[in-house]
Amino acid sequence: MRWAGLDPADFEYLTSYENSRYCKPNPAYYTEICEKLRLSPSDCIMVGNDAREDLAARKAGLDVFLLTPCLINRENADISLVPHGDFNALSAYLENI
């Protein structure tokens, strides 16, 4: 979170080994979070910077936006069909969904 300039104290729920049965990149990680927060995956968006770990959220039904200024793409995944860009692009994307 800190890489994005976010403060953990601003969030009401953070995953950890103590409260989660799964971890990234398992799609069940995202499903479990949605279930715990009583949210539909289709109403959620995963904003991240890791193509492998964060794109797994799509398999759980979440929308995904990848921040490319700090992108981690170890496997050179094709992200051309995934919304992506810098923080300004993210802001514009969020305004249109």
PEQUIBEL-V379057 format. One line per field, one symbol per residue. psi: psi as a letter, one per 40 degrees, with the letter a starting at -180 (. if undefined). A space follows every 50 residues. Layout:
BEGIN
psi=???
END
This chain:
BEGIN
psi=dddefihdeeiehhiiddeieiiifhddddddddddefihdeeihhhaeh ddddeddddeeiihhhhddfhhgdefihedehhiaaddddddddde.
END
